[in-house]
Amino acid sequence: MKLFKTLCIASALMVSASGGAMAQAISLNGGEDVDMVLLPKFLGILVFDQANEGAQEAHAELNNPGELLFVGPTPENSVAGQIEIMTTSATQGQGAVMLSNNAGDQIVPSAKAAQAAGTKIVTWDSPIPSGEGEDVFVAQVDFGSIGEVMADMALSILGGEGQMAILSATPDAANQNAWIASLKEVLAADAKYSGIELVDTVYGDDQSEVSYNRALALVDKYPDLGLIMSPTTVGIQASSKAMQDEGLCDQVKVSGLGLPSEMLSYTLNGCAPEFALWDFRDLGYLTYYTAYGMATGQLSGEIGETFTAGRMGDYTIEEDPGRPGSKRILMGPFTVYTSENVEAAAN
């Protein structure tokens, strides 16, 4: 196990014009030797590959001579596989595990054991629901805002009224569950959404074939269905293909969260007229900077701490409004894609 040198860096204070004080952003020193693991929900998903590209960029930029591993389970073994990799990382003396959690709170015991062994646990994309076993969560966007964006896309696509169903990833995906809860709250809170009827929520396990078949099953079950909302890049692409293959794009539209490169043809042909997403390369990059700072002791991880994440600028650790007692770093923003801007983003 490597011994990691702890650097004690005090935040300098600069006095504002009003006489108050504001913490200056910490600039991380590169060259520290720390091994780290990027652990996605599972391997084989393009957005996770993109997050790895961003993490690898930051790894090189910070001149870390340690090893950056990109390891994950199979889709079929995601929960048990993530727990096993987390446990192994602790015994290997990894300085940090960067986790996109797909195991709900089942991963808490192994995450806590890793923390006790000196490993920092930085979640990204999908946090640990309870916040236990987690040092900080790097949130791609504010989870509450995703519900509003999905509700507004549904309102636009359905013309104000119609039936909508949700095709999610897995029942234990904390991010998916939070976004769906947010969507339901937004739909119930504003009268402008009163004409939208949410009829069902199903799970495609973030596997293309399963999601494809679940989308078709929704159409069979609900003859008046007008929209499938899928807040997962696998689900939205599979649902769009299912509607296209069955000649149903005029009857049932698809929306949610997707990659422009994967959704280009479906947006241009009208199957998925609107969808949204953020930049996963940036998410991996910011996550790496956060985990590197904490694993090397340059960041304490306390609320109010501000640091510079390379090309992305300054970020501040804050309380997570959706998980009291937990901490997050908010990245943002996301983009809504239509036929007007999807081609440029897909290239």
C-alpha positions as CSV (number, residue, x, y, z in Angstrom):
1,M,0.0,0.0,0.0
2,K,1.3,3.4,-0.9
3,L,1.8,6.1,1.7
4,F,0.1,9.2,0.6
5,K,1.6,12.5,1.6
6,T,-0.9,14.9,3.1
7,L,-0.6,18.4,2.1
8,C,-2.0,21.0,4.4
9,I,-3.1,23.9,2.3
10,A,-4.9,26.8,4.0
11,S,-7.3,28.8,1.9
12,A,-6.2,32.4,1.5
13,L,-8.8,35.0,2.1
14,M,-9.5,38.0,0.0
15,V,-11.5,40.9,1.2
16,S,-14.4,42.0,-0.9
17,A,-15.3,45.6,-1.6
18,S,-18.1,45.5,1.0
19,G,-15.6,44.5,3.7
20,G,-16.6,40.8,3.9
21,A,-14.3,37.8,3.3
22,M,-14.5,35.2,0.6
23,A,-12.4,32.1,0.4
24,Q,-10.0,31.9,-2.5
25,A,-10.1,28.8,-4.7
26,I,-7.5,26.2,-4.0
27,S,-5.2,25.4,-6.9
28,L,-4.2,21.7,-6.8
29,N,-0.6,20.7,-7.0
30,G,0.1,18.1,-9.6
31,G,2.6,15.3,-9.5
32,E,1.3,13.5,-6.4
33,D,1.4,9.7,-6.6
34,V,-2.0,8.2,-5.9
35,D,-3.8,5.2,-7.4
36,M,-7.5,5.8,-8.4
37,V,-10.4,3.8,-9.7
38,L,-13.2,5.0,-12.0
39,L,-16.1,2.6,-11.4
40,P,-19.1,3.0,-13.7
41,K,-22.5,1.3,-13.2
42,F,-21.2,-1.2,-15.7
43,L,-19.0,-1.4,-18.8
44,G,-20.1,-1.1,-22.4
45,I,-22.0,2.2,-22.3
46,L,-20.8,5.1,-24.4
47,V,-21.4,7.8,-21.8
48,F,-19.3,6.0,-19.3
49,D,-16.5,5.6,-21.9
50,Q,-16.7,9.4,-22.4
51,A,-16.5,10.0,-18.6
52,N,-13.3,7.9,-18.7
53,E,-11.9,10.0,-21.4
54,G,-12.4,13.1,-19.3
55,A,-10.8,11.4,-16.2
56,Q,-7.8,10.3,-18.3
57,E,-7.4,13.9,-19.5
58,A,-7.3,15.1,-16.0
59,H,-5.0,12.3,-14.9
60,A,-2.5,13.3,-17.5
61,E,-2.9,17.0,-16.8
62,L,-2.2,16.6,-13.1
63,N,0.9,14.5,-13.9
64,N,-0.2,11.8,-11.5
65,P,2.4,8.9,-11.7
66,G,-0.1,6.6,-10.0
67,E,-2.5,4.3,-11.9
68,L,-6.0,5.2,-13.1
69,L,-8.1,2.1,-13.5
70,F,-11.4,2.1,-15.4
71,V,-13.1,-1.1,-14.2
72,G,-16.7,-2.1,-13.9
73,P,-19.1,-5.1,-13.8
74,T,-21.2,-6.5,-16.5
75,P,-24.8,-5.2,-16.9
76,E,-26.2,-8.5,-15.5
77,N,-24.0,-8.4,-12.4
78,S,-23.9,-4.7,-11.8
79,V,-24.9,-4.6,-8.1
80,A,-22.8,-7.5,-6.8
81,G,-20.0,-6.5,-9.2
82,Q,-19.8,-2.9,-7.9
83,I,-19.7,-4.1,-4.3
84,E,-16.9,-6.6,-5.2
85,I,-14.9,-4.0,-7.0
86,M,-15.3,-1.5,-4.1
87,T,-14.2,-4.2,-1.6
88,T,-11.2,-5.1,-3.7
89,S,-10.2,-1.4,-4.1
90,A,-10.0,-1.0,-0.4
91,T,-7.8,-4.0,0.1
92,Q,-5.5,-2.8,-2.8
93,G,-5.0,0.6,-1.0
94,Q,-6.6,2.7,-3.7
95,G,-6.4,6.4,-2.9
96,A,-9.9,7.0,-4.3
97,V,-12.8,5.2,-5.9
98,M,-15.0,7.3,-8.2
99,L,-18.3,5.6,-8.2
100,S,-21.4,5.9,-10.4
101,N,-23.6,4.0,-8.1
102,N,-26.1,1.3,-9.3
103,A,-26.4,-0.6,-6.1
104,G,-28.5,1.8,-4.0
105,D,-27.6,1.7,-0.3
106,Q,-26.5,-1.9,-0.7
107,I,-23.0,-0.6,-1.4
108,V,-22.8,1.3,1.9
109,P,-21.0,-1.4,4.0
110,S,-18.2,-1.9,1.4
111,A,-17.9,1.9,0.8
112,K,-17.6,2.5,4.6
113,A,-14.9,-0.2,4.8
114,A,-13.0,1.5,2.0
115,Q,-13.2,4.8,3.8
116,A,-11.9,3.1,7.0
117,A,-9.0,1.8,4.9
118,G,-8.2,5.4,3.8
119,T,-9.9,5.4,0.4
120,K,-11.9,8.5,-0.6
121,I,-15.3,7.7,-2.1
122,V,-16.4,10.3,-4.6
123,T,-19.6,9.5,-6.4
124,W,-20.6,10.9,-9.8
125,D,-23.6,10.6,-12.1
126,S,-25.5,8.5,-9.4
127,P,-24.9,9.0,-5.7
128,I,-25.4,6.7,-2.7
129,P,-29.0,7.5,-1.7
130,S,-28.3,7.8,2.1
131,G,-25.0,9.5,1.6
132,E,-23.4,7.0,3.9
133,G,-19.9,5.8,2.8
134,E,-19.6,8.8,0.4
135,D,-17.3,11.8,0.8
136,V,-18.8,14.0,-1.8
137,F,-21.1,13.7,-4.9
138,V,-20.2,15.3,-8.2
139,A,-23.7,16.1,-9.6
140,Q,-24.0,16.6,-13.3
141,V,-26.9,19.0,-12.9
142,D,-29.4,19.8,-10.2
143,F,-31.6,16.8,-9.9
144,G,-34.7,18.9,-9.3
145,S,-34.1,20.8,-12.5
146,I,-34.1,17.6,-14.5
147,G,-37.7,16.9,-13.6
148,E,-38.7,20.3,-14.8
149,V,-36.9,19.9,-18.1
150,M,-38.5,16.5,-18.7
151,A,-41.9,17.9,-17.9
152,D,-41.4,20.8,-20.3
153,M,-40.3,18.5,-23.1
154,A,-43.3,16.3,-22.5
155,L,-45.6,19.4,-22.5
156,S,-44.1,20.5,-25.8
157,I,-44.1,17.1,-27.5
158,L,-47.7,16.2,-26.4
159,G,-49.1,19.6,-27.1
160,G,-50.3,20.0,-23.5
161,E,-52.2,16.7,-23.1
162,G,-51.8,13.0,-23.5
163,Q,-50.5,9.8,-21.9
164,M,-46.9,9.4,-21.0
165,A,-44.9,6.4,-19.6
166,I,-41.4,6.3,-18.1
167,L,-38.8,3.7,-19.2
168,S,-36.0,3.9,-16.6
169,A,-32.8,2.0,-16.1
170,T,-32.8,-0.1,-13.0
171,P,-34.9,0.1,-9.8
172,D,-31.8,0.7,-7.7
173,A,-30.3,3.6,-9.8
174,A,-30.4,6.5,-7.3
175,N,-30.1,9.2,-10.0
176,Q,-32.9,7.7,-12.1
177,N,-35.2,7.5,-9.1
178,A,-34.5,11.0,-8.0
179,W,-35.2,12.4,-11.5
180,I,-38.4,10.4,-11.8
181,A,-39.5,11.7,-8.3
182,S,-38.7,15.2,-9.4
183,L,-40.7,14.8,-12.7
184,K,-43.7,13.6,-10.7
185,E,-43.5,16.5,-8.3
186,V,-43.3,19.0,-11.2
187,L,-46.3,17.5,-13.0
188,A,-48.4,17.6,-9.8
189,A,-47.3,21.1,-8.8
190,D,-48.3,23.2,-11.8
191,A,-51.7,23.3,-13.5
192,K,-50.1,23.7,-17.0
193,Y,-49.1,20.0,-16.8
194,S,-52.6,18.9,-15.8
195,G,-53.4,17.4,-19.2
196,I,-50.4,15.0,-19.0
197,E,-51.3,11.6,-17.6
198,L,-48.4,9.5,-16.3
199,V,-49.6,6.0,-16.7
200,D,-46.6,3.7,-15.8
201,T,-43.0,3.4,-14.9
202,V,-41.0,0.4,-16.2
203,Y,-37.3,-0.6,-16.2
204,G,-35.2,-1.7,-19.1
205,D,-32.1,-2.5,-16.9
206,D,-30.0,-0.2,-19.1
207,Q,-29.8,-3.1,-21.6
208,S,-30.8,-2.3,-25.2
209,E,-32.8,-5.5,-26.0
210,V,-34.7,-5.4,-22.7
211,S,-35.4,-1.7,-23.1
212,Y,-36.6,-2.2,-26.7
213,N,-39.0,-4.9,-25.6
214,R,-40.3,-2.9,-22.6
215,A,-41.0,0.0,-24.9
216,L,-43.1,-2.2,-27.2
217,A,-44.9,-3.7,-24.2
218,L,-45.9,-0.2,-23.1
219,V,-47.4,0.6,-26.5
220,D,-49.4,-2.7,-26.4
221,K,-50.6,-2.0,-22.8
222,Y,-51.6,1.6,-23.4
223,P,-53.2,2.1,-26.9
224,D,-53.5,5.8,-26.3
225,L,-49.9,6.3,-25.2
226,G,-48.3,9.4,-26.7
227,L,-44.9,9.6,-25.2
228,I,-42.2,7.4,-23.7
229,M,-39.9,9.4,-21.4
230,S,-36.6,7.6,-20.9
231,P,-34.1,9.3,-18.6
232,T,-31.3,7.0,-19.7
233,T,-29.2,7.0,-22.8
234,V,-29.7,3.3,-23.4
235,G,-33.4,3.4,-22.9
236,I,-34.1,6.4,-25.0
237,Q,-32.2,5.0,-28.0
238,A,-33.8,1.6,-27.7
239,S,-37.2,3.1,-27.4
240,S,-36.7,5.3,-30.4
241,K,-35.5,2.3,-32.4
242,A,-38.5,0.3,-31.3
243,M,-40.9,3.0,-32.4
244,Q,-39.1,3.4,-35.7
245,D,-38.9,-0.3,-36.5
246,E,-42.7,-0.7,-35.8
247,G,-43.6,2.4,-37.8
248,L,-45.1,4.1,-34.7
249,C,-43.2,7.4,-34.6
250,D,-46.3,9.3,-35.6
251,Q,-48.3,7.8,-32.8
252,V,-45.7,7.5,-29.9
253,K,-42.9,10.0,-29.5
254,V,-39.8,9.4,-27.4
255,S,-37.9,11.8,-25.1
256,G,-35.6,11.9,-22.1
257,L,-31.8,11.9,-21.8
258,G,-29.6,10.8,-24.7
259,L,-26.4,11.3,-26.6
260,P,-26.6,13.5,-29.7
261,S,-24.5,11.1,-31.7
262,E,-26.8,8.2,-30.9
263,M,-30.1,10.2,-31.2
264,L,-29.3,12.2,-34.4
265,S,-31.4,10.1,-36.9
266,Y,-34.3,9.7,-34.4
267,T,-34.5,13.4,-33.8
268,L,-34.3,14.3,-37.5
269,N,-37.0,11.8,-38.5
270,G,-39.3,12.9,-35.7
271,C,-39.3,9.9,-33.5
272,A,-37.6,11.8,-30.7
273,P,-38.2,15.5,-31.4
274,E,-36.6,16.7,-28.1
275,F,-34.1,15.3,-25.6
276,A,-31.5,16.6,-23.2
277,L,-28.1,15.8,-21.7
278,W,-24.9,17.2,-20.3
279,D,-21.2,16.5,-21.2
280,F,-20.0,13.2,-19.7
281,R,-16.4,14.0,-20.6
282,D,-16.6,17.1,-18.4
283,L,-18.2,15.1,-15.6
284,G,-15.3,12.6,-15.6
285,Y,-12.8,15.4,-15.7
286,L,-14.4,17.3,-12.8
287,T,-14.8,14.0,-10.8
288,Y,-11.1,13.2,-11.2
289,Y,-10.0,16.6,-10.1
290,T,-12.2,16.3,-7.0
291,A,-11.1,12.8,-6.1
292,Y,-7.4,13.7,-6.7
293,G,-7.6,16.7,-4.4
294,M,-9.2,14.7,-1.7
295,A,-7.0,11.6,-2.0
296,T,-3.8,13.7,-1.8
297,G,-5.1,15.7,1.2
298,Q,-5.2,19.0,-0.7
299,L,-9.0,19.2,-0.3
300,S,-10.7,18.5,3.0
301,G,-14.1,18.0,1.5
302,E,-15.8,20.5,3.8
303,I,-18.8,22.5,2.8
304,G,-17.7,25.9,1.5
305,E,-14.4,24.7,0.2
306,T,-13.6,26.1,-3.3
307,F,-11.1,24.7,-5.8
308,T,-10.0,25.1,-9.4
309,A,-10.7,22.1,-11.6
310,G,-8.3,22.8,-14.5
311,R,-10.0,24.0,-17.7
312,M,-13.5,23.9,-16.1
313,G,-12.8,26.6,-13.6
314,D,-13.8,27.0,-9.9
315,Y,-16.3,24.8,-8.0
316,T,-17.5,24.8,-4.4
317,I,-18.5,22.0,-2.1
318,E,-22.1,22.5,-0.8
319,E,-24.8,20.7,1.0
320,D,-26.8,18.5,-1.2
321,P,-30.4,19.8,-1.1
322,G,-31.8,16.5,-2.1
323,R,-30.0,14.5,0.5
324,P,-29.7,16.3,3.9
325,G,-26.4,15.8,5.6
326,S,-24.7,14.9,2.3
327,K,-22.4,17.1,0.1
328,R,-22.2,17.7,-3.6
329,I,-20.4,19.7,-6.3
330,L,-22.8,20.9,-8.9
331,M,-21.4,20.8,-12.5
332,G,-24.1,21.8,-15.0
333,P,-25.4,22.8,-17.4
334,F,-27.5,20.5,-19.6
335,T,-28.7,21.2,-23.2
336,V,-32.0,20.5,-24.8
337,Y,-31.5,19.1,-28.3
338,T,-33.9,19.4,-31.2
339,S,-33.6,19.2,-35.0
340,E,-32.1,22.7,-34.9
341,N,-29.0,21.9,-32.9
342,V,-28.5,18.1,-32.7
343,E,-26.4,17.8,-35.9
344,A,-23.8,20.2,-34.7
345,A,-23.6,18.4,-31.3
346,A,-23.4,15.0,-32.9
347,N,-20.3,15.7,-34.9
